[in-house]
Structures are given as C-alpha cells and as structure tokens.
Amino acid sequence: MEFILEHVGYLTDSIQQTAAAFALMGYHAGEIVDDDTQLTHICFLRKQGETTIELVQPYEDNKTMQKMLSQRGAGPYHTCYVVADIHAAYDELLDNDFTPLFKPVAAPAFGHRLICYFFRREVGLIELVSEA
C-alpha cells in the first residue's frame, strides 16, 4: 500500500489570524469549510512547491480539540496521507498496531471523500484520505 503525504494538520484557535501569519511566508488560504461531523472549521493553505497546511479550528463544543489547544497551544498535530483504497489501508494499519480513532467517514473539506484517523506512539496522529 502506498501512502502519499497530502498535508500537515495545524491546530489553531483562529484560522484568520494563523492564515495571516502564514501569508507572511507566502502561503495562500482557500475557503473555510465547516465539518459538522468532526466539529471543526478547516482551511487549506497552499504555496507552490511546498506541502499543504490544513488549519483546523475546533468548534467551541469540541472538547477534545479544545483541550489540546489549551494544553499545547497552536501547532502541527497530524500528518495526512492519500491512499488509493482507504479500507485496505485501514485494515493494514490496524494489523500493524495502529489505534483507529474512527472508521472512514465522508469529509466536506475533501469533497466528501472518506477520511479516518489513527494513532501510534512512534508516529503520532495520522489521517488517511481516499484518493477518489
């Protein structure tokens, strides 16, 4: 199974302020998308020739991510990989001691392609997104 780096997820309490700071480094912000399933606002920052950055601002009632923000502050917190077959990748990671956070669900920020998250101590938090 091939895993291709898609973006780095960056937790923030203000997409607008964080996007403005990244603009100083040449990144351009896309539209902000609301994900009511994940309880987050999402905005992708892009710069020619560089890895995409996904700004993730949790809804006020997203207790888990609000707690992460209060403990660590803004910063990178996951890497995302594109996979051709998300269900096969899910099974492969499960068989290799990665802990799933949830089964694949449709994500508005990706045109409703499927995503899921895993954790493993040696790697941290990773997100998978289906290729199509």
Disulfide bonds with the S-S distance in Angstrom:
none
